[in-house]
Amino acid sequence: MGDEQYVRYRDDMKVLAAIGACVDRQAGRVVVRVPREPAEAAVAAWERTEEGAPGAETPEQYALQDGAAELALIGLAISERGRWEGEEVVVDLDVASAGAALRAAR
């Protein structure tokens, strides 16, 4: 790939960010229902303490850490705003956290 493609990709990211700003103003949070087991695992991820700062990471390691951080933020939302209804928790998630979960599922 030539450098000109990355210039286009950088421009594409600016457009994506502009669309994201529009979505953020309109969607803020989304109410979701999460089964007990993954909800409790998300809360545990939030409550977990990691020891030491990561060193140099591969792109795959960085992506894994980023996903774990997104899970922890969902756990925080469940801890603060979640309401249990039987075997599910109902929680309003920031649209970015909901999107991160969707991307992980695909």
Buried (B, 14 or more C-beta within 10 A) or exposed (E): EEEEEEEEEEEEEEEEEEEBEEEEEEEEBEEBEBEEEBBBBBBEBBEEEEEEEEEEEEEEEEEEEEBEEBBBBBBBBBBEBBEEEEEBBBBBBBBBBBBBBEEEEE
